[in-house]
Amino acid sequence: MPSHTVSNPLEIDALSLKNASLFFRAINHDFRQKIMQLIHKHGRMTVTEIYVKLRREQCVVSSHLAVLRDAKLVQAERAGKNIFYSVNYEQIKHLQSLAAELLKN
């Protein structure tokens, strides 16, 4: 009797799925989308620059930046006493590819 093995056409490891989950959770919020758009427009920004532009409290912006950092959508770079945030385009490209792969199958 021949054995029937079904190969999984979708080869995605658990870490990629976790990253994708963090990505979609992070980006599925209007205020975080505004933060991403603002950082993209300016290249890199401090938390102070972000909360002044968006007219929100610093603690609110910081908590949303933490979610974006956890999802690796923004990167933080210390320069003296300041921390500058920039969009992590490599992570976005990777997650776009992963999403396309999920939709294809």
C-alpha positions in Angstrom: 0.0 0.0 0.0 1.6 3.3 -1.1 2.0 5.9 1.6 0.6 9.3 0.9 2.6 12.1 2.2 1.3 15.6 1.8 4.0 18.1 1.6 3.2 21.5 3.1 3.6 24.1 0.3 3.9 26.8 3.0 7.3 26.5 4.6 7.4 29.2 7.3 9.2 28.8 10.6 7.7 29.6 13.9 9.9 32.7 14.4 8.8 34.2 11.1 5.1 33.7 12.1 5.8 35.3 15.5 7.4 38.3 13.8 4.5 38.5 11.4 2.1 38.4 14.3 3.9 41.2 16.1 4.0 43.2 12.8 0.3 43.0 12.2 -0.5 43.8 15.8 1.8 46.8 15.7 0.6 48.2 12.4 -3.1 47.6 13.1 -3.4 50.8 15.1 -4.1 54.3 13.6 -1.8 56.1 16.0 1.1 53.8 15.3 0.5 54.2 11.6 0.8 58.0 12.1 4.0 57.6 14.0 5.4 55.4 11.2 4.4 57.9 8.5 5.9 60.8 10.4 9.2 59.0 10.9 9.2 58.0 7.3 8.6 61.6 6.2 11.4 63.0 8.4 13.9 60.1 8.1 14.6 59.9 11.8 13.1 61.5 14.9 13.4 61.7 18.7 10.4 60.9 20.9 10.2 64.6 21.7 10.0 65.6 18.1 7.3 62.9 17.5 5.1 63.9 20.5 5.3 67.6 19.7 4.3 67.0 16.0 1.5 64.6 17.0 0.3 66.6 20.0 0.3 63.7 22.4 1.9 63.1 25.8 5.4 61.7 25.8 4.4 58.6 27.7 1.7 57.7 25.0 4.2 58.1 22.2 6.8 56.1 24.1 4.5 53.2 24.7 3.5 53.1 21.0 7.2 53.3 20.0 7.9 50.3 22.2 5.3 48.2 20.3 6.8 49.3 17.0 10.3 48.5 18.3 9.2 45.0 19.6 7.9 44.3 16.1 11.2 45.6 14.7 9.3 48.2 12.5 11.4 51.0 13.9 15.0 51.0 15.1 16.5 53.1 17.8 19.9 54.7 17.6 21.5 56.6 20.5 23.4 59.8 19.7 24.6 61.4 22.9 21.6 62.0 25.2 19.1 61.5 22.3 17.6 58.4 20.9 16.6 58.7 17.3 14.0 56.4 15.7 13.9 55.4 12.1 11.9 53.1 10.0 13.3 49.6 9.6 12.7 49.1 5.9 14.4 45.7 5.8 12.0 44.3 8.3 9.0 45.8 6.4 10.3 44.2 3.1 10.7 40.9 4.8 7.2 40.9 6.3 5.7 42.0 3.0 7.3 39.0 1.4 6.0 36.8 4.2 2.5 38.2 3.8 2.6 37.7 0.0 3.7 34.1 0.6 0.8 33.5 3.0 -1.7 35.0 0.5 -0.3 33.0 -2.4 -1.0 29.7 -0.7 
